[in-house]
Every structure is written in structure tokens, then in C-alpha cells.
Amino acid sequence: MDNASTVESALSLLLLLIQLPATAILLSRLIKGPRRHLPIQPQQPTPELLGSVSVVVPTLNEALRISPLLAGLSKQSYEVREIIVVDSNSQDSTPDLVKAAQQKDPRFRLITDDPLPDGWVGRPWALHSGFLHSSEKSQWFLGMDADTQPHPGLVASLVNTAQMQGYDLVSLSPQFILKYPGESWLQPALLMTLLYRFDPAGIKAEQPERVMANGQCFLCRRAVLAAVGGYTSARGSFCDDVTLARYIAAQGFKVGFLDGAKVLKVRMYEGARETWKEWGRSLDLKDASSSAQVWGDLWLLSAVQGLPLLIILGYLSLLPLPAWSLSVLVLSVAEVAEVLPPLLLLLGLNIFLLVIRFAMLLAIAPSYDRTSAKGSWLFWFSPLADPIAVLRIFLSAFRTPREWRGRKYN
């Protein structure tokens, strides 16, 4: 074995040491998928739910996105007592749209939150303000984002599920609406960074620090939220949903994260550039995690999502050009295996990881509405965006946001 082969063998062993434990962790999570709670379905309310829910919507310049939410909330039945829109001095027509909705449905109420106190991020402050202004007669608090599109029967289904399963807090993963080619390619790769780090939606997390949540549709017992001081524990977090859910779970309350693709859609960002900039900024979840968790997640994502494609491409680039036929490629691999078994094992492992990644596309396909997307076929090539998706998580993990939804922070 010459020096080059020795180096290749040593590098292969090092990569195997990095990737094999991460692969075992990933598989231990993925095999839980068949046991997950099925996606919740729209339901009609029952009389005992009358007036049991206060909905709170934080807004800041949401005129281009909020109309489907206002229409969807109006279609919720008598279980919704009130819908409080907490606006942070929008400069567009957001308040006018809410006032117009109020003319048709008296359950809508528009308030303006107080100036942002020191140490608070805008979104949790608006939700906290809405909670303080909500009726104490409601048993449930439901926070919803302005970019969501609820189906009729969403709220009744969510509350019924929470009561039947004994949840104190439950949030939903939505169905994502795609419109443009770039986001059809990038967005699924970013979503996969969450799916690889946590158990599937519908599986109960064993430890509070591994709880997952989504503030786009976030239902909590009012008594529980009052007991933990509203959103105070998440006041400085740019991922307030996960921070608050983990804090509530750590207090001993039951927290769930379910598949809501059949009752909730969301149109988050316009195009790949905005998806990269805005969504990627909070996906690292560092505000809700210890440093050890952040580093552990970065290691896992690098090993099982970021590296496989690069390693396979790197191996292929080393082959002579005639090897780009299947028969010669197999022969070349066999020859390499005779002298470099670690390299062959490394290649096999990364092919296996890439096959898993493409198979996961079938699992997440129902989580996307691609009916009006241009270039929607790029969804099936999103694994090719995995290395830059993992790079985005790295960049986010080491930067503190200075701007969010048009609001600047020191």
C-alpha cells in the first residue's frame, strides 16, 4: 500500500467513525415513524367546547399574507370565543383588513401592543400581550401565525385531540405551499434538517430538551400558560415556540407535536432567497438548546445529511473517465476494495444514506402543496441541496439575529 492509499484509508476510517454513530441515531428515530399519531382530521365541535378557545394572532406588516387566515378563522365554529389580533404598529393595511373582518365576524378584536420592553423579541411579546388581553373564561389559548391558512374544523379537531390524548400543549406541523422552483428545491432540504434531528411528528419526546413545537399553530391550556407566566420564559428567544414548549414540558406538563397537514396550510416565504434568509435563521434552535445540544445536532446533520452527497461525488471524481460505465465502475470498486476496505465501506454507507434521503421524500410529500408551484419537479431533487441546507444551520448557529420581520434588535 503506497502513501496515497494509506492516507485514503485513514481518512475513510475517520469519516466512518464520524458517520456510523450518527447513522445509528438517525435510524433509531426513523423506525418510530410507523408508530406515530396519524394526521389529525377536521372535526365538528361538540357543545361542551362552546367558547372554550381564545385565538391570538401577532402581526407586523402582514397585509399580503393575512387574508386567508382571517377567512379561515371566520369559518371556525362556536368553540372559538374570540380572535385577538395583536398588531405591532404595522405600516401597511394589516389593521384595515382586520377591521374589515371584524365587520363580518364580531369575534375579531384588534389591539396594538405596547412598545417592546428590553429583553423581549417582538413575536413572543405580541403573543404575551394577547394572552393578557384574552378572556379568562376560555380554557384554551391558541396562537396562530398570519401566514397560516386553517381549514374549517381545525380548532375543534385540535382541542378534541388535546383532550382525548391528555395534552396540556400541542402544536401542529402544517402543509407547506410551494410556488417557485428555487424554494421547491431548497425548502424540503431545510425541513429535513428538523426531521433528522427530532422524532417524527406524532411521537412523544422522551426528554423535555428534545421536544419539538411549531408556533404557527400552538394550542395550550390557559391555566398552564398562566402557571408559567405566559411567554415570559421565551421572551428573548427567536424560536419562542420551541423554547416555551420545552420549558412547559420541563415543568411536568404533557406536550405534543402532531401532523396537521390535513387541517392547516402555510405560505411562509416568497422564493428561495427569502426562505434561505428568513427560515434558515431560526432553524438551528440555539435559543432553545444548550451548547452541547447545538454541537451534537451539527455533528449529526453533517454526518448523515451534509456529507453523503459530497463523499459520493468525491469518490466518483477520483475514478478515471472510462469508469463512468456501470460495469467498469463495479470493477473499479472491487479493485479498490481489495486494497482499501474502509473506502468501500464508506462508499456503501453513504449510498445507503442517500437512498434513505430520497426515500424520505416519499414520506414528506403529503406535507407539501405543489399544485400551483412552478418547477415543482425540483422537489424530487431536493437531496442535492442538502449540503447547503446543513451549511445554513451552521451559519445560523453562530450568529445572533439582528433583524426579524422588519424589526431591528441590538
N, C-alpha and C positions, 0 to 999 in steps of 0.2 A: 504494500500500500504506500503510494507516494504522499508527499506532504499535503498536496491539494486534497487528496481523498481523506487524509486524516482530519483536516480542517472541516470538510463537509460532514464527516461522520460525527465530529464533536458538536458542530452546530446543530445537526439533526437531533442529537441526544438532548441538547439544551432545549430546543423547541418542544420536543416530546415531553420533557419534564414540566414545561410551562402549560402545554395544552392538554395533556391527559387528565390531570385532576379537574381542570375546568370543564372538560367534556363530561366527566362523571357527574359533576354538579348539574350541568345542563340537562343531561338525560334524566336525572332524578326529578327534575322539575317537569320536564315534558311528559313523562309517563303518568303524571297526575291528571293530564288533560281529560281522558275518558271519564274520570270521576267528578268532573266539575259540575256545578249547578247549571242547569240548562238556561239559555237566554230567556229573560222574563218576557211575557206576552202582555199586550194591552188587556186591561180588565175594566169592568164597570164597578163603581163604588157600591158599597153596602151602607145602609142607613146609619150604622154606628160611626162611620167615617165623616159624617156631616161636620163641616167646618173645622176639621182636625189639622189642617196644614196651612202654614204661612209661607208663601214663596217670596224670596228676596233675590233681586237681580241687580248686581253692581254694574254701572255704566259709565263710560267716558268716551264720548265721540263714537257712538256705535250706530249712527243713523243708517249706514249702508248695510248693516247686518241684523238689526234687531227686529225688523218687521215679522219674519217667520216665527220668532219666539213669541212676540205679542199675540199673533194669531193662534199659535199652538196653545198658549196658556189659556186663552179665552175658551178653547174647546174642552178644557178640563172641567169636570163636573163639580158637584156641590161639596166634595171633600176639600176643595180649596177655599179657605176663608177669605184670604186677602193676597194681593200680589203687590209687593212693595218694590218699586224701582228706586234704587239709591244712586242718584246721579252726582258725579264729581265735577260739576260746572262744565258740562260739555259745550263746545263752541259750535257744534253742528245742530241739526234739527232733532236730535235724540229726544229732548224734553217734549217737543211738539208732537212727535209720534206717540209718546206715552200718553199725552193729554188726549190725543185723538182716540186712542184705545180706551181711555177712561170714559169717554162719552158713550161708548157702546157697552162697556162692562164696568160697573161701579166697583168691582173688586180691585181694580188697579188704583195704586196710590203712588204719587211721585214726591220724593223728598230729596233735598240736597244735603250731602253730608258736610260736617264741619271741616275746617282746614285740617290737613294731615298733621297729626301730632308727631313729635320727634320719635324715631324708632319704629314707626309704622310704615308698611308698604300699602299702597293705595287700595288694592283689592281686598285684603283682609279687613282694612279699616272700614270700607264701604259695607262689607258683609256684617261686620260687628255693629255698625250703626243701624243697619236694617234689623238685626236681631233685637237691639234695644228698643226699636220702634214697633216691633211686631206684637201681636196680641198674645197675652198670657193665657188666653183660652185655647189657643192652638196647642196640640200635643206634639206636633212635628214642625221642624224648621227645614225648609228646602231651599238651598242655594242653587241658582242656575245662572249660567253664563249667557251673555247676549247673543252669542253666535250659535246657540243650540236651536234645534227645531223639534220640539216634542210632538209625539203622536197623541191623538186622543186616547185617553185611558192610561197614560204614563203614570200620573201621580197616584191614581188608585192602585195600579199594579205594584208600584214601588212600596207604598205603605202596606198593602196586604202582604207582600213578600217579607218585608221587615218584621211585621207582627208574627207571621207564621214561623219564620226562622229565628225569631228572638233577637234580631239585630237592634242595637242601640244607634248604630250609624251604618249607613250603606250608601255606596256611590256606584255609578254605572260607567262602563266603557261604552262609547257611542258607536254609531256607524259614521265613518268619515266620508264626506262628499269631496270627490276629486273633480277638477275641471281642466287642468292644464298638463301638458306632457311632463314637464320637469318635476312637478310635485308627485305625479303618478309614479315616477321613478324613485324619488328621494324619500317621500313621506313614509312608505312601508318600511324602508330600511331604518329610519329613525324610530318608528313604532317597535321594530324588532329589538331595539336596544332595551326597551322596557320588558318585553316578553321573555328575553333571555335572562334578565336579572331577577324576575319575580315569578311566583307561581301563576298559573293561568287564572283569568277572571273566573270566579265561581269556586275557587279553592280557598279555604280558610287558612290564613297565615298563622304559623305556629308561634311566631315571636313578634312582639309589637314593632320591633325595628325593621321587620320585613313586610309590614302592612303596606298595601298599595291603595291609593284612592284617586278619585277624579272630581275636582271641584266643579266641573261643568254641570254635574247633576249630583248633589251632595245632600242626602237626607239624614237628619239627626234628631233624636228625641229632644224636645225643647228642654226638658228637665236635665238631661245630660249636658247640653250645651251651657245651660245656666250654671251647673255644678263646676264646670271647668273655666268659667269666666268668659264665655263667648269665644271670640277669636284671639284673646289676649296671648295665649301660648304660641300663636303663629304670627304675631304682629309684624315681625321683621323678616318673614320668610317669603321668598319669591316662588315657593311651591307650598303655599299655605295649606292646600288641601291635604297633602301627604303629611306635613308637619302636624296639623291638628288631628288627623286620623290616628297617627302613631301615638300622640300624647293621650288621646282618649282611650286607645287600646291599652296603653301602659297603666291607666287607672283601673283596669279590670273590666271595662265595658266591651261588649261584643261588636266587632267591626267587620263589615263585609264589603267585597268588591265584586260586582256581578256584571255579566254580559247584558248590555242594554241595547244591542244593535237593532232589535225589532221594535223599540219604543222611542228611540232618540237618535237624531242625526245631528251632525255638526259640520259647519263650514268654517274652519279656523283661519286659514291664511291664504292669500292670493298668490299663487305661484311658488316655484322652488326657492327663489331668493328670500321671500318673506318667511317661508317655512324654515329655511336654514337659520335665519336670523332670530326669529321670534320663538318658535317652538323649541329649537335646539338649545335656547338659552336656559331653559329650566329643566330639561330632561335629565341632567346629572343628579338632581335631587340632593345636592350637597347641603342645602339649608335644613333638610330633614334627616340628615345622616351624620354619623361620626366620621372622622377622617379615615379610620380603619375600614368602614363600610365603603366609602368612596374609592379608596385604593383597591379594595377587594373587587368591587364592581368593574373598575377599569381593567384590572387584570383579566377578569372573566370575559369581558366584552372583547378585549384584544385577542384573547386566545381562541375563542370559538366563533367570533363574528368578523373581526378585523383581519386576522391573519390568513384564514384558509384560502381565499382567492389569491392573495399575494404570493403565498407559498407555491400554489399550483402553477401560477403564471411564471414564477421564478424558476421552477423546475423545468417547465416547457421551454423557457428561453435558453436553457443550457444545452438542450438537445440539438444535434445537427439538423439542418433543414430537411434531409430525407426522412427524418424520424416523424415528420408530420403526416405519416400514414399510419393507420391503426396497427397493421402487422409489425411494422418496424418499431413503432412506439412500444408495443408489448415486448418485443425482443430487447429493446434498449433498457426497459425497466428490469427485465430478467437479468441482463448483464450487470446492471447496477446492483441488483440485489445480491449477486454473488460476492461482491466486494464491499457493499455498503448497506447491510440490512437495516440500520437505523433510518437511512434515507428512504428506503422502500416503505417502512412502517410509517414514517412521517407523511409520505405522499398518500398512503392509504387512509390515514386518519383524516387528512384534510379533504380528500374526496368525499369521505363519509360525512364530514361536517357540512360540506357544500350541498350534498344530497339532502341532508336534514333541512338546510335553509330553504331550498327550493320546495321541499315538501310542506314547510310551514306556510308557504304562500297559499296552498290549498286551504289550510286551517283558518287563515285570516281573511280570505277572500270575502266571506259574508260580512266582514267588518268595514267593507268599502262600497260606496255607491259610485260606480264608474259609468252610469248610464249617459251622462252628459259630458264626460271627460274627453278632451282631445288627446289622441295618442294614449288611450287607456291601456293599450297592449304593453306599454312600458312598465306597467305594474309587475308583469311576469319577469322582468329583467332587473327588478329592484335589488336582488342579491349582489349585483355588480356595484351598487352604491354603498355596500356595507363598510368598506374601509373608510370612506369619507364620513359616514354616519358615526362610526366609532371615533374618528378624529374630532367630530363636532362635540361629542361628550367630553373628550379630553379638554378641548378649549373651554368649554363651559365650566368644567370642574375647577379650573384655576383662575377664573375671572368672576368678579362680583358685578352684577348688572348695574349700570349707571342710568339706564333709561328703560322704562317699561310702559307700553301703551301710551306713549306721548308724555309721560310724566318723568321728570328727572330726579335722580337721587344723589346725595353726596357720598 
